Amino acid sequence: MALSDLYYSGLVRIPLDLRLAPSGGGEVPKPSTGDDAVPTELADKVEQALGLVAWGGTAAGVLGVLITGAVMAISHKRGESSEHMSRLGMVLGGCILVATAGPIVTWVFGTGGDTAGN
């Protein structure tokens, strides 16, 4: 018996009266989406966490460029040839991604406020 046969025979056994709605007949709760939907304490914590992640990504990018440069210098001194430019390109690509992640997300989702000062 093939795997696809097992899959299709399993689909046949699903009862037709299977309901995904709540059994009490009530509505699914919906969170408010107004201007004050996110508590300021939570927004501050999220901004702090994102700031730390951005700082860590920037530090990792600088460290990656330094390590790649050191390996390139050592290999050049030894007379070895290697694929350092591709490594450097990957590190610089990661740096560009980290640097543009915030503005791209802000552009796609917007901030909901005045962004003229940024």
Solvent accessible surface area in square Angstrom, and as a share of the most:
residue,aa,sasa,rsa
1,M,180,0.80
2,A,57,0.44
3,L,145,0.72
4,S,58,0.38
5,D,69,0.36
6,L,96,0.48
7,Y,132,0.50
8,Y,133,0.51
9,S,35,0.23
10,G,31,0.30
11,L,80,0.40
12,V,124,0.71
13,R,189,0.69
14,I,86,0.43
15,P,79,0.49
16,L,185,0.92
17,D,116,0.60
18,L,112,0.56
19,R,161,0.59
20,L,171,0.85
21,A,65,0.51
22,P,57,0.36
23,S,117,0.75
24,G,75,0.73
25,G,65,0.63
26,G,45,0.43
27,E,155,0.69
28,V,93,0.54
29,P,122,0.77
30,K,171,0.72
31,P,117,0.74
32,S,88,0.57
33,T,126,0.73
34,G,51,0.49
35,D,153,0.79
36,D,137,0.71
37,A,45,0.35
38,V,89,0.51
39,P,72,0.46
40,T,98,0.57
41,E,122,0.55
42,L,96,0.48
43,A,33,0.26
44,D,90,0.47
45,K,134,0.57
46,V,72,0.41
47,E,121,0.54
48,Q,116,0.51
49,A,53,0.41
50,L,114,0.57
51,G,39,0.38
52,L,114,0.57
53,V,108,0.62
54,A,53,0.41
55,W,178,0.62
56,G,31,0.30
57,G,20,0.19
58,T,79,0.46
59,A,43,0.33
60,A,64,0.49
61,G,11,0.10
62,V,86,0.49
63,L,104,0.52
64,G,19,0.19
65,V,53,0.31
66,L,116,0.57
67,I,95,0.48
68,T,13,0.07
69,G,34,0.33
70,A,53,0.41
71,V,57,0.33
72,M,58,0.26
73,A,63,0.49
74,I,93,0.47
75,S,11,0.07
76,H,154,0.69
77,K,178,0.75
78,R,172,0.63
79,G,66,0.64
80,E,96,0.43
81,S,112,0.72
82,S,58,0.37
83,E,125,0.56
84,H,17,0.07
85,M,134,0.60
86,S,58,0.37
87,R,116,0.42
88,L,36,0.18
89,G,41,0.40
90,M,149,0.66
91,V,36,0.21
92,L,80,0.40
93,G,37,0.35
94,G,34,0.33
95,C,38,0.23
96,I,113,0.57
97,L,121,0.60
98,V,59,0.34
99,A,73,0.56
100,T,51,0.30
101,A,46,0.36
102,G,44,0.42
103,P,89,0.56
104,I,90,0.46
105,V,82,0.47
106,T,55,0.32
107,W,209,0.73
108,V,88,0.50
109,F,162,0.68
110,G,44,0.42
111,T,83,0.48
112,G,88,0.85
113,G,54,0.52
114,D,127,0.66
115,T,65,0.38
116,A,91,0.70
117,G,78,0.75
118,N,159,0.81
